[in-house]
């Protein structure tokens, strides 16, 4: 009989198996093995908010495997991640295996290395039930919000909408930022730059003072003002007014937490928060880095010593002046994890090139450099500020040089700017003085990095929640990304947010949400009971749901907006919201005509890229001019128009999607006919006819060809046929195997997404 070690991830299991060898059987639970039921609340409110847990159908096979492995095990070790979620997964496994408390050997480690795992096995503990209670409380809270608030949104707005504690606050931030942008009034301003010359060497300077007044950004308001200043400056000599030299120390950065990792990876590598966490998970599970969900700056003593040895050998004694410790600033810091770091400082990014997939390597490189930099001395910079005066103006030049690069040797190297040597009173030549026009910019949309930073500042969410929260609000259609990958709200988000702010202010209140996080922390610390905390939230929340369901009307939530009069028809143009979202309508529809279903006013859906809050009368009239004739196909006209699902072209009974970036209002005949002809030909060739069909287990399997190549389908699941395999000759057994593999993958993906969704809240 071997010892059984259970983890939650198959990759983690594979890595640990290599370390432990044949003495241990290492298996994965593939995340959670139990959860609240999908089709009902699953909470006994009358009995202390007791949750009802079930094994989802897609996990029954995995549970059977775990039970079989446990029967033959000498000892069972639960080695899931060392946080609330991991503790809860371990508890659920113990429950389904019917393990007694004395039979549970709970081990935890923050890195998957031989030393860490062997040390953990020497000192097994018991389940931390306070952490389990905190996770259960969070899960129950989110089930209450989801199951009670989402149906309210269905009744008042439309079906399919959802709400959650953290996601709704994130949406509110994005909505409010977008409204700041819509309300923004652009202003013109000018700056004045110069190319100066001293002893034959050129340097750049910019105007900072005029007529004895320090200039603010918007002081030079137009071209005339700028031209007057430039003409005056050009008319006379310049001399050095002052030279200031100062030495500056730039401290090394802190080690990485989950939040700062997501921000750095977004800013420097342009990875989304979700992408960063997926890559970090792989690096952790393969033993490259420590656990990636943490808000601690702590680094293990063993690592600190190894880091100093490496720094001294690689760069010299001046770069290894002793270990540096950092104090965690977060008030609500969770379990005492380490910061995110490489497991071995000597495993340089260069040594792993070729071993890691490209994006994994980039993230590892970032983590390695930031961590090692945190243990290096400050950089010493010399800053030089030279003010040059002439004709009632002062131009400033900035120079810098590195006296000692310190941590910048491996992380964020500084750019040096050298100035010619200058002394007070010396003459300086103005070679060129240039006025530059600027326009003020609206507040920037949130990026993943800035949204994570803001949520962290409000103490909303925890290390595990940021990436899933952003993913959830995108997946549920509340938020989209612009061409620069910045986040902006959909019209649905604005409508839902307004409804929640007005009628359920606590759900989207920053302080209230942060307070709930602190309550979960106190439960995790064993200082507060779960049931009273849940009751304190649920009682007023449920009462408010019942009251608002009666009080709030659909017209209140989805008001009609008059945009103005169409000059041609003299009819009013209205902005309305229907079951497919916002749309424009020309003229009213009388009750009599509505009942008789006649004389329906002309209407058109609003394009996805046009906000209902910013649409103008001119834009509305242009959209209402659709459908527009744009060509001919087989003797019949082609028209282009907008529908609930976007822009499309139509000729006879054939519809063809109009792809981005083509605009229905501007697309020309040649392009329209080409796109339509290609689309129609594709539909004729791949119009849904099956290449082969098989009867399998009371289902029909069809072999078809789609836009992305040949595939097999049983009507519910589609599986691509591998490249090089002829869809005409594929066998029934091969088709069944492809579908089975796809279903297995979908189950794994669903379980992973469910675990991430639970972590979100």
Steps between C-alpha positions, in 0.01 A plus 500: 500500500629843410431836651240706314558872441210700352538838330254702294695538174619227260813699409581544869446126553738416216776725641464363855496139375841553341633632832354231731543191285323163539448522878206734439197490274426858394155578356308815409144594592485743204388782731187484712326162534182644654305822464159651562234360264463680168120522477401605851621723781641211704507688832297411811423848636308365799790286613788745530548552124612139456615434142389197301790353308475267201749328275448647149440241231827586325693422823343161586760305304781691669346443845481126426870505409589676826297251704666206328847648562414569867395135561848375422686778680706454813473872583321787327658845465295798382738741325272755338603866478576679825214750498127508584400348170758224528397431858136471392591261216693285751201499738260395224737216403518388864119505516443289187768252613336484847831570669500537878685806638787281621532350151548837330862593431489855369823627352567836341793651316554822306736354242511164324859401573652188656601688816160667551299180443722283720483757780121515470473119516707499822251735667144419390218691668123499513247692295473869589124515544500879550630536144238253377228700678620823338492341154154353563373835620626670185341229284165531681506880478556486128231234452253725685587804290497303175179307562298791637629799306538341156126410467418858597713620208323252270161644591599866480748495209534167317574133556853370521642787706689435821642688794773426751659682792847566364411499130227764549744734675754452222232581241405811695859626488514447124158662442587807707832542319322482163251767607788722605635456148163578339464816711855612427543833318818517295726805536782625281838585650853559375849420621826655388813292455845608390818358358781684677872499424807539721860447388377333182286246692123499464250427778124522548314737733138601561338824613411493872463872584379812318507859630595371845202259520543124517300347219227248559406248233203700362644853528589537131151465356533556126732541204502881520629494860760236410619696195538821702719320754712328234559825308603674820735222609667488159581872509764502766792321670486223762719435801514230766289612796573209734655153514380254760663162554367244744557138575196277520460150635244282329394209718455149371141388430309276738458129429195408292151440636209377289383857444840644407576201276179559305575872475861454390412229248224718356716814482822341377391186313143601405359182656145507633451415869341168402788413266757592765340273760471207258871531411600541865294190590703294251828638635393413855376151414824417319709611798638824351341755736326511836122512541359786294204609717639714779502850643816450705847648441661229712788296356631177656828523693645218290425688179638827637831333577514333159421830330794676667735219398379523140519881482855505635620233260322648197555874553747555787494595868368853435173346375454270801491718810281271711139379504215751481159438660177678416193551715163416343290816475162339427273532806306190407796283403387137480683185599872531566628411154828598350525755226512366144860404429710250304561180693873523426678832443768322296237389245552805282265581213788437261544146635131425432484639149364227277357303793202730554230609255565860384244677717583288804864595453417870483302480824771296672758754385290779656457309830868404520626852429255672736574257786877514469482880458311522831815363671744741337622842620342828383608665176679832539416763238636848450235746385595830335245779452609800292280810463577729206349851503436751226236754394278451808495124455670208674575174317592189699726212397522177698793263498577182690784256535533170685764501772419141609236289326419278801177305441467665158769267378228239448171687535372818334824658393497882502561707186784749530472853359824694481525881494805706402687649793341836592555767765279783621524808276640321196347578161286237331371504144137424409529308175126438464188579705195291414134554599301173537123472503332253738145407593404388848413132521203349684569271797648177367290187489601233746757246390526169684788652698323820607174318583686248717686787671174684570323190636799438724499861623133465595586165666243329280567138409807297581804372306300216347209718387642768270556301180175297521303817573625669183440181303146466635385854419633457146347155452161619625487787253539788744845608386695488174852590395583785264775497237758569775369215720350753744168418670176680418139427601222382272160667506373204702765570764388862529133403536571228759741722691246784522236261629732357767632839609146633544329201659778278641769750598674263743574248227702755302627705792878496529512527879226241554675249270834560673328452837367163385857399407615593850218292646624200300851567632381498861318168438824360352681614814245325722379828652147496358230242431369443148123474564454839679701674225285340230179589684610863541542520122207287386214643708508859364610385154210255459248754633626758250471249212135435585419871530678606181343218298161660569608864480730521198332515158656408160440851363689644789794274429494528121383855430437631149721790392402759236796590280321761286307539175591345165499800260372290206203322660441748784471193728666472841804272531493288815763295679343194662617174656350165411573132554800517264639821646478868401343602170387811312140559393356754256162625619251359753298179473142562605325253730242423232765425237703300750200279581424455128874449431498756217692817415792398718751788517837455336770390745866396499732349760786712631844373395714348774762771466248782558393575857134580560617781728695674226291436186406825323195589290718511188634150566151373572358640173788345305436158657124528440574558131594131481445260329718638223539347154866425434513270197349212305529123540359265236265773378361587843600808704733468799400710800706567811346557843538462875327226699508387863817304431684765301539613139407267214416498129192342344402398149189291453511228766876513546653690797873565532666657804678828430843456663684770689631757424249558217228753581145457359476877454815533290581164336528534122348283227818317396588387853137420588450279194833321557426424866144390426599278207772327706264454795219364286736257325627374834142443620417307186807279539468447875131551552461244773499180294673207668796330328436182703262391778525221761249366751664481841337433838158634395665809350592596146859607446550720194821587317480857368715785376482846657683830471789361702527166322346152528349384828280232658190579703234315698274805499632629833878474481723584201851357468748608231640231270883504512681653206592240241202274578250470214146567635362268228690198633486556878351197680223486760750396769731792416206744510388363839855532638524864386168585668597317820828691520321832439238424768773409748679829424176697537436339840849591614464856366158538664638381834797733472276795410263418785792493745621834363147644522478391863838661563373820338263553789 
